[in-house]
Amino acid sequence: MAEKSFTLQQQIRHNAEELGDFLKDLNKWERDIKRQDDELKKSAEIEKIVPPIRRSGKRHQSSSSKRETKVKFKDQKRPIQKQRISSYDYDAWSKFDVDAACKDEDEEEKDDSDNSSEEEKDLEEDLKAEEKRKLQQAEFEKDKGNYLFKDGKFEAAINRYTIAADLNPRSAIIFANRAMALIKLERYAAAEVDCTKAIELEPDYAKAVARRATARARLKKFKEAKEDQERLLELQPNNKQAKLEIAKLEKELANIERKNQASAPTKRSKKPLRRIIIEDIGFDSDDESKSLQSDPSPKQQTEEKARTGKHQQSKSSEIANDVEANQKKSSLTDSTFQSARLEHSPRDISFAVPSTAFQFETEFKKFKKDSNLFYEYFKIISPNSYKTLFHHCIDELLPIALECIHNHYLRDQKEYWEELSALSDVPRFDMAVMFLSKDAKRVAAKLFENLLERNSNKEVDTEAIRKLAKKYSIALVKS
């Protein structure tokens, strides 16, 4: 109890300090804005002269007010309207001073340029003040993210770092800190991107290099991770952890190389082929004539007959064995596995239960074209894991799963209510149902009709079946 009260007091003190810092920054920012506003008002103060309202209560101004008005009008610079010379006034054109007119034009342009330069200066000052405010706000958001990270609130820390990165996209520290929070949440791909951005801003930032190496190692990019660890060792030669990580990554790369070599097919030798001359060997004419002239003895004839008989018996037995083996193979072939593409039956293939969506998609691409293999694979997956495994490929999977349930679950008299219900909870299921073909919807309707017929023992509520059918856009007829 004492420990809880102590931690609560510490948290309250910590929050009070944070609030105090925030209020200090806010007051400072407010003072700066007021000061800038006053400076702008002083520099751009223009006295506007408004004529009196006609028919007001005071018809006559006092002499002092009239005098003040005259002084103000005298002080105010009015633009001089130059009289335009008509085109047919030749005497006026003869007296026109061209040099003086050009000089006046130059002075007017100079005044305009001075005014524009002053406006540009004011705009630059405003931009600098805005940039300074953004940097201060980004620093505040980064510090807030650091506090949240220390408390283990990584998701909230990422949000703070994101706001800070938007305000100050040139800070490598903000991106590196967000990458560390992403690594804690096992979002390694996003962490790699943030570390790369931080390294682009500061190439010698050792923390960003180390964190990118960690993210790449978790993504099994061992070669790139090793390069980052070697770069880290260049920046910090006494880093023992980097040396250990390089040794681990080298072992991983060696294992991958061994596996690749073992799975690679044996290559034919690159040595040139050598020609071999084949010669026919026959009998000499003398030997042939002798063999023809000399007849075999009766004993030799009986031995020759016995040899040929044995040879024929062995040949016939081999043929009989081959026929028997072929008959056994044909009898073992089931009617559901008539496809000539399969070398093994689904019973001979060992299926592993997928643990990630990527693993399921890889296996799904192999089995989706064969309904029997897909059935063997689909039935080992628990309906509770459908949400995590199917959310990327539900559009392609849904019609195949419905066909599989219709053809195989009904054949084996397996219950399939949980499968249909779990499929409807997968993200983007509604979109997948919208694009179902007429055949797929017909199959789904048959499944729900069968559910209603088999629900005689009331294991599932009939109203629940109708609600689930509505999710599949199937309208069941009320009995």
C-alpha positions as CSV (number, residue, x, y, z in Angstrom):
1,M,0.0,0.0,0.0
2,A,2.9,2.3,0.9
3,E,4.5,1.6,-2.5
4,K,1.3,2.5,-4.4
5,S,0.9,5.7,-2.5
6,F,4.5,6.6,-3.1
7,T,4.2,5.9,-6.9
8,L,0.9,7.9,-7.0
9,Q,2.6,10.9,-5.3
10,Q,5.5,10.6,-7.7
11,Q,3.2,10.5,-10.7
12,I,1.2,13.6,-9.4
13,R,4.5,15.5,-8.9
14,H,5.7,14.5,-12.4
15,N,2.4,15.6,-14.0
16,A,2.6,18.9,-12.1
17,E,6.1,19.6,-13.4
18,E,4.9,18.8,-17.0
19,L,1.9,21.2,-16.6
20,G,4.2,23.9,-15.2
21,D,6.6,23.6,-18.2
22,F,3.7,23.6,-20.6
23,L,2.2,26.8,-19.0
24,K,5.7,28.5,-19.0
25,D,6.1,27.8,-22.7
26,L,2.6,29.0,-23.4
27,N,3.1,32.3,-21.5
28,K,6.4,32.9,-23.3
29,W,4.8,32.3,-26.6
30,E,1.9,34.7,-25.8
31,R,4.4,37.4,-24.7
32,D,6.3,37.0,-28.0
33,I,3.2,37.3,-30.1
34,K,2.0,40.4,-28.2
35,R,5.4,42.0,-28.7
36,Q,5.4,41.3,-32.4
37,D,1.9,42.6,-32.7
38,D,2.9,45.9,-31.0
39,E,5.9,46.3,-33.2
40,L,3.7,45.8,-36.3
41,K,1.2,48.3,-35.1
42,K,3.9,50.9,-34.4
43,S,5.6,50.4,-37.8
44,A,2.4,50.4,-39.8
45,E,0.5,53.1,-37.9
46,I,-1.6,55.2,-40.4
47,E,-3.8,58.0,-39.3
48,K,-7.1,57.8,-41.0
49,I,-9.0,61.0,-41.5
50,V,-12.8,60.6,-41.8
51,P,-15.0,63.5,-42.7
52,P,-17.7,64.5,-40.3
53,I,-21.1,62.9,-40.6
54,R,-23.6,65.1,-42.4
55,R,-26.7,66.3,-40.5
56,S,-25.2,65.3,-37.2
57,G,-26.2,67.1,-34.0
58,K,-23.1,69.4,-34.2
59,R,-23.5,71.5,-37.3
60,H,-20.4,73.7,-36.7
61,Q,-16.9,72.7,-35.7
62,S,-14.9,74.7,-33.3
63,S,-12.0,76.8,-34.5
64,S,-9.5,74.6,-32.8
65,S,-10.9,71.4,-34.3
66,K,-10.9,73.0,-37.8
67,R,-7.3,74.0,-37.3
68,E,-6.3,70.5,-36.3
69,T,-8.1,69.1,-39.4
70,K,-6.2,71.5,-41.7
71,V,-2.9,70.5,-40.1
72,K,-3.6,66.9,-40.6
73,F,-4.6,67.4,-44.2
74,K,-1.4,69.4,-44.8
75,D,0.8,66.7,-43.2
76,Q,-0.8,64.0,-45.2
77,K,0.8,63.4,-48.6
78,R,-1.8,63.4,-51.3
79,P,-1.0,61.9,-54.7
80,I,-0.6,64.8,-57.2
81,Q,-2.8,64.3,-60.2
82,K,-0.9,65.3,-63.3
83,Q,-2.9,67.2,-65.9
84,R,-3.1,65.3,-69.1
85,I,-2.0,67.1,-72.2
86,S,-4.5,66.8,-75.1
87,S,-3.2,65.4,-78.3
88,Y,-3.9,68.5,-80.4
89,D,-2.4,71.0,-77.9
90,Y,0.9,71.5,-79.8
91,D,2.0,74.5,-77.7
92,A,1.9,72.5,-74.5
93,W,3.7,69.6,-76.1
94,S,6.5,72.0,-77.3
95,K,6.9,73.2,-73.7
96,F,6.8,69.6,-72.2
97,D,10.0,68.7,-70.2
98,V,10.9,65.1,-71.0
99,D,13.9,64.8,-68.6
100,A,11.8,66.0,-65.7
101,A,9.0,63.5,-66.4
102,C,11.6,60.6,-66.6
103,K,13.1,61.8,-63.3
104,D,9.7,61.8,-61.6
105,E,9.0,58.3,-62.9
106,D,12.3,57.0,-61.6
107,E,11.6,58.5,-58.1
108,E,8.1,56.8,-58.1
109,E,9.7,53.5,-59.0
110,K,12.3,53.9,-56.3
111,D,9.6,54.7,-53.7
112,D,7.6,51.6,-54.8
113,S,10.7,49.4,-54.5
114,D,11.5,50.8,-51.0
115,N,7.9,50.0,-49.9
116,S,8.1,46.5,-51.4
117,S,11.5,45.8,-49.8
118,E,10.0,46.8,-46.4
119,E,7.0,44.5,-46.9
120,E,9.4,41.6,-47.8
121,K,11.4,42.3,-44.7
122,D,8.2,42.2,-42.6
123,L,7.1,39.0,-44.3
124,E,10.5,37.4,-43.6
125,E,10.4,38.3,-40.0
126,D,6.9,36.8,-39.7
127,L,8.1,33.6,-41.3
128,K,11.1,33.4,-39.0
129,A,8.8,33.9,-35.9
130,E,6.5,31.2,-37.2
131,E,9.4,28.8,-37.8
132,K,10.7,29.5,-34.3
133,R,7.3,28.8,-32.8
134,K,7.1,25.5,-34.7
135,L,10.5,24.4,-33.5
136,Q,9.6,25.1,-29.9
137,Q,6.4,23.2,-30.2
138,A,8.2,20.3,-31.8
139,E,10.7,20.2,-29.0
140,F,7.8,20.2,-26.5
141,E,6.1,17.3,-28.3
142,K,9.3,15.3,-28.5
143,D,9.9,15.7,-24.7
144,K,6.3,14.6,-24.1
145,G,6.9,11.6,-26.2
146,N,10.1,10.7,-24.3
147,Y,8.2,10.8,-21.0
148,L,5.5,8.5,-22.4
149,F,8.1,6.1,-23.7
150,K,9.7,5.9,-20.3
151,D,6.3,5.0,-18.8
152,G,5.9,2.2,-21.4
153,K,3.1,4.0,-23.3
154,F,4.7,3.3,-26.7
155,E,1.6,4.0,-28.9
156,A,1.0,7.4,-27.3
157,A,4.7,8.2,-27.6
158,I,4.5,7.4,-31.3
159,N,1.6,9.9,-31.7
160,R,3.6,12.6,-30.0
161,Y,6.7,11.9,-32.1
162,T,4.6,12.1,-35.3
163,I,3.3,15.6,-34.3
164,A,6.8,16.7,-33.6
165,A,8.1,15.3,-37.0
166,D,5.3,17.2,-38.8
167,L,6.4,20.4,-37.1
168,N,10.1,19.8,-37.5
169,P,10.9,17.4,-40.3
170,R,14.6,18.1,-40.2
171,S,15.2,16.6,-36.8
172,A,16.9,13.2,-37.0
173,I,16.4,12.6,-33.2
174,I,12.6,12.7,-33.6
175,F,12.6,10.0,-36.3
176,A,15.1,7.9,-34.4
177,N,13.0,8.1,-31.2
178,R,9.9,7.1,-33.1
179,A,11.8,4.2,-34.6
180,M,12.7,2.9,-31.1
181,A,9.0,3.0,-30.1
182,L,8.0,1.2,-33.2
183,I,10.6,-1.5,-32.5
184,K,9.1,-2.0,-29.0
185,L,5.7,-2.6,-30.7
186,E,7.4,-5.0,-33.2
187,R,6.6,-2.8,-36.2
188,Y,10.0,-3.4,-37.8
189,A,9.3,-2.2,-41.4
190,A,8.1,1.2,-40.2
191,A,11.1,1.4,-37.8
192,E,13.5,0.8,-40.7
193,V,11.9,3.6,-42.7
194,D,12.2,6.1,-39.8
195,C,15.9,5.1,-39.2
196,T,16.7,5.5,-42.8
197,K,15.2,9.1,-42.7
198,A,17.2,9.9,-39.6
199,I,20.4,8.6,-41.3
200,E,19.7,10.8,-44.4
201,L,19.4,13.8,-42.1
202,E,22.5,12.9,-40.0
203,P,24.7,10.2,-41.7
204,D,26.9,9.8,-38.6
205,Y,24.0,9.3,-36.1
206,A,25.1,6.1,-34.4
207,K,21.8,5.4,-32.6
208,A,19.8,5.5,-35.8
209,V,22.3,3.1,-37.5
210,A,22.1,0.6,-34.5
211,R,18.3,0.7,-34.5
212,R,18.0,0.2,-38.2
213,A,20.3,-2.8,-37.8
214,T,18.0,-4.3,-35.2
215,A,14.9,-3.7,-37.3
216,R,16.5,-5.3,-40.4
217,A,17.7,-8.3,-38.4
218,R,14.1,-8.9,-37.2
219,L,12.9,-8.6,-40.8
220,K,15.6,-11.3,-41.7
221,K,17.5,-8.8,-43.9
222,F,20.7,-10.2,-42.5
223,K,23.0,-8.8,-45.1
224,E,21.8,-5.2,-44.7
225,A,21.8,-5.6,-40.9
226,K,25.4,-6.7,-41.1
227,E,26.3,-3.6,-43.2
228,D,24.7,-1.4,-40.6
229,Q,26.5,-3.1,-37.7
230,E,29.8,-2.6,-39.6
231,R,29.0,1.1,-40.1
232,L,28.2,1.3,-36.4
233,L,31.6,-0.2,-35.6
234,E,33.2,2.4,-37.8
235,L,31.5,5.2,-35.8
236,Q,32.1,3.5,-32.4
237,P,35.2,1.3,-32.6
238,N,34.9,0.2,-29.0
239,N,31.3,-1.0,-29.3
240,K,31.4,-4.7,-28.1
241,Q,27.7,-5.3,-28.8
242,A,28.2,-4.5,-32.5
243,K,31.0,-7.1,-32.7
244,L,28.7,-9.7,-31.1
245,E,25.9,-8.8,-33.5
246,I,28.1,-9.1,-36.5
247,A,29.2,-12.6,-35.5
248,K,25.6,-13.7,-35.1
249,L,24.6,-12.3,-38.5
250,E,27.6,-14.0,-40.1
251,K,26.3,-17.3,-38.7
252,E,22.8,-16.7,-40.0
253,L,24.2,-15.8,-43.5
254,A,26.3,-19.0,-43.4
255,N,23.3,-21.1,-42.6
256,I,21.3,-19.6,-45.4
257,E,24.2,-20.3,-47.8
258,R,24.3,-23.9,-46.7
259,K,20.6,-24.4,-47.2
260,N,20.8,-22.8,-50.7
261,Q,23.6,-25.0,-51.7
262,A,21.8,-28.1,-50.4
263,S,18.6,-27.3,-52.3
264,A,20.3,-26.2,-55.5
265,P,20.3,-28.8,-58.3
266,T,23.7,-30.4,-59.2
267,K,25.2,-28.7,-62.1
268,R,26.7,-30.5,-65.1
269,S,30.5,-30.3,-65.5
270,K,31.7,-27.5,-67.7
271,K,34.4,-29.7,-69.2
272,P,34.0,-30.4,-73.0
273,L,32.5,-33.7,-74.0
274,R,34.8,-36.4,-75.4
275,R,33.7,-38.3,-78.5
276,I,33.7,-42.1,-78.2
277,I,33.9,-44.2,-81.3
278,I,31.7,-47.4,-81.1
279,E,32.8,-50.3,-83.2
280,D,30.7,-53.4,-84.1
281,I,32.4,-56.7,-83.1
282,G,31.4,-59.7,-85.2
283,F,32.5,-63.2,-85.9
284,D,35.3,-64.0,-88.3
285,S,34.3,-65.9,-91.4
286,D,36.4,-69.0,-90.4
287,D,34.8,-69.2,-86.9
288,E,31.3,-68.7,-88.3
289,S,31.8,-71.5,-90.9
290,K,33.1,-73.8,-88.1
291,S,30.1,-73.1,-85.9
292,L,27.8,-73.7,-88.8
293,Q,29.5,-77.0,-89.8
294,S,29.7,-78.4,-86.3
295,D,26.3,-79.5,-84.9
296,P,25.7,-79.4,-81.1
297,S,25.6,-82.6,-79.2
298,P,22.3,-83.9,-77.7
299,K,23.6,-83.0,-74.2
300,Q,24.3,-79.4,-75.3
301,Q,20.9,-79.2,-76.9
302,T,19.1,-80.1,-73.6
303,E,21.1,-77.6,-71.6
304,E,20.3,-74.9,-74.1
305,K,16.6,-75.7,-73.9
306,A,16.7,-75.6,-70.1
307,R,18.3,-72.2,-70.2
308,T,15.8,-70.7,-72.6
309,G,12.9,-72.2,-70.6
310,K,14.1,-70.6,-67.4
311,H,14.6,-67.2,-69.2
312,Q,11.1,-67.3,-70.6
313,Q,9.6,-68.2,-67.2
314,S,11.5,-65.3,-65.5
315,K,10.2,-62.9,-68.2
316,S,6.6,-64.0,-67.8
317,S,6.8,-63.7,-64.0
318,E,8.2,-60.2,-64.3
319,I,5.3,-59.2,-66.7
320,A,2.8,-60.7,-64.3
321,N,4.2,-58.8,-61.3
322,D,4.0,-55.5,-63.3
323,V,0.4,-56.1,-64.2
324,E,-0.4,-57.0,-60.6
325,A,1.3,-53.8,-59.3
326,N,-0.6,-51.6,-61.9
327,Q,-3.9,-53.2,-60.8
328,K,-3.1,-52.4,-57.1
329,K,-2.3,-48.8,-58.0
330,S,-5.4,-48.4,-60.0
331,S,-7.6,-49.9,-57.2
332,L,-6.0,-47.6,-54.6
333,T,-6.9,-44.5,-56.6
334,D,-9.9,-42.8,-55.1
335,S,-12.6,-41.1,-57.2
336,T,-11.9,-37.7,-55.6
337,F,-8.2,-37.7,-56.7
338,Q,-8.4,-38.3,-60.4
339,S,-6.3,-35.2,-61.3
340,A,-3.2,-36.2,-63.2
341,R,-1.3,-33.3,-61.7
342,L,-1.1,-34.7,-58.1
343,E,1.7,-37.1,-57.3
344,H,0.6,-37.7,-53.7
345,S,-2.8,-38.0,-52.0
346,P,-3.7,-35.3,-49.4
347,R,-3.2,-37.9,-46.7
348,D,0.4,-38.3,-47.6
349,I,1.0,-34.5,-47.3
350,S,1.7,-33.1,-43.8
351,F,0.0,-29.7,-43.2
352,A,1.3,-27.2,-40.7
353,V,-1.2,-24.9,-38.9
354,P,-0.4,-21.4,-40.1
355,S,0.5,-18.8,-37.4
356,T,0.7,-15.7,-39.5
357,A,-1.3,-14.2,-42.4
358,F,1.8,-14.3,-44.7
359,Q,2.3,-18.0,-44.0
360,F,-1.4,-18.7,-44.8
361,E,-1.3,-16.7,-48.0
362,T,1.8,-18.7,-49.2
363,E,0.1,-22.0,-48.6
364,F,-3.3,-20.8,-49.9
365,K,-1.7,-20.1,-53.3
366,K,-0.5,-23.7,-53.5
367,F,-3.8,-25.4,-52.5
368,K,-6.5,-23.1,-53.8
369,K,-6.7,-24.8,-57.2
370,D,-7.3,-28.2,-55.7
371,S,-10.4,-28.6,-53.6
372,N,-9.3,-31.7,-51.8
373,L,-5.9,-30.3,-50.7
374,F,-7.6,-27.1,-49.7
375,Y,-10.2,-29.0,-47.6
376,E,-7.4,-30.9,-45.7
377,Y,-5.6,-27.6,-45.1
378,F,-8.7,-25.5,-44.2
379,K,-10.2,-27.9,-41.6
380,I,-7.0,-27.9,-39.4
381,I,-7.3,-24.1,-39.0
382,S,-9.2,-23.0,-35.9
383,P,-12.1,-20.6,-36.6
384,N,-10.9,-18.3,-33.8
385,S,-7.8,-17.4,-35.9
386,Y,-9.7,-16.5,-39.0
387,K,-9.6,-12.8,-38.2
388,T,-5.8,-12.6,-38.0
389,L,-5.1,-15.0,-40.9
390,F,-7.7,-14.1,-43.6
391,H,-7.9,-10.3,-43.4
392,H,-5.6,-9.8,-46.4
393,C,-7.2,-12.4,-48.8
394,I,-10.8,-12.6,-47.7
395,D,-12.0,-11.4,-51.2
396,E,-10.4,-14.4,-53.0
397,L,-10.8,-16.9,-50.1
398,L,-14.6,-16.5,-49.4
399,P,-16.0,-18.2,-52.5
400,I,-13.4,-21.0,-52.3
401,A,-14.2,-21.6,-48.6
402,L,-18.0,-21.7,-49.3
403,E,-17.4,-24.2,-52.1
404,C,-15.2,-26.3,-49.8
405,I,-17.8,-26.4,-47.0
406,H,-20.5,-27.3,-49.5
407,N,-18.6,-30.1,-51.2
408,H,-16.7,-31.6,-48.3
409,Y,-18.2,-30.7,-44.9
410,L,-21.7,-31.8,-46.1
411,R,-20.2,-35.0,-47.5
412,D,-18.4,-35.8,-44.2
413,Q,-21.4,-34.6,-42.2
414,K,-19.3,-32.1,-40.3
415,E,-20.7,-29.1,-38.5
416,Y,-19.8,-25.8,-40.1
417,W,-21.7,-23.1,-38.1
418,E,-18.6,-21.9,-36.4
419,E,-16.7,-21.6,-39.7
420,L,-19.5,-19.5,-41.3
421,S,-19.8,-17.3,-38.3
422,A,-16.0,-16.8,-38.0
423,L,-15.7,-15.9,-41.7
424,S,-18.3,-13.1,-41.2
425,D,-16.2,-11.5,-38.5
426,V,-13.1,-11.1,-40.7
427,P,-12.3,-7.5,-41.7
428,R,-13.6,-6.4,-45.1
429,F,-16.1,-9.3,-45.2
430,D,-18.9,-7.0,-46.2
431,M,-17.0,-5.9,-49.2
432,A,-16.1,-9.5,-50.2
433,V,-19.8,-10.4,-50.0
434,M,-20.7,-7.6,-52.4
435,F,-18.5,-9.1,-55.1
436,L,-19.7,-12.7,-54.7
437,S,-20.8,-14.3,-57.9
438,K,-24.3,-15.8,-58.4
439,D,-23.0,-19.3,-58.1
440,A,-21.2,-18.5,-54.8
441,K,-24.4,-17.0,-53.4
442,R,-26.4,-20.0,-54.5
443,V,-23.9,-22.2,-52.7
444,A,-24.2,-20.1,-49.5
445,A,-28.0,-20.2,-49.7
446,K,-27.9,-24.0,-49.8
447,L,-25.6,-24.1,-46.8
448,F,-28.0,-22.0,-44.7
449,E,-31.0,-24.0,-45.8
450,N,-29.2,-27.1,-44.7
451,L,-28.4,-25.5,-41.4
452,L,-32.1,-24.8,-40.8
453,E,-33.1,-28.4,-41.8
454,R,-30.4,-29.9,-39.5
455,N,-31.2,-27.6,-36.6
456,S,-34.0,-29.9,-35.4
457,N,-32.3,-30.4,-32.0
458,K,-32.1,-26.6,-31.6
459,E,-28.3,-26.5,-31.1
460,V,-28.2,-23.1,-32.8
461,D,-31.0,-20.5,-32.5
462,T,-33.0,-20.2,-35.7
463,E,-33.0,-16.4,-35.4
464,A,-29.2,-16.5,-35.2
465,I,-29.0,-18.5,-38.4
466,R,-31.2,-15.9,-40.2
467,K,-29.1,-13.0,-38.9
468,L,-25.9,-14.7,-40.1
469,A,-27.6,-15.4,-43.5
470,K,-28.4,-11.7,-43.7
471,K,-24.7,-10.9,-43.4
472,Y,-24.1,-13.2,-46.4
473,S,-26.9,-11.3,-48.3
474,I,-29.0,-14.5,-48.2
475,A,-32.7,-14.1,-47.6
476,L,-34.2,-17.3,-46.1
477,V,-37.8,-18.1,-46.4
478,K,-39.6,-18.3,-43.1
479,S,-41.1,-21.7,-42.4
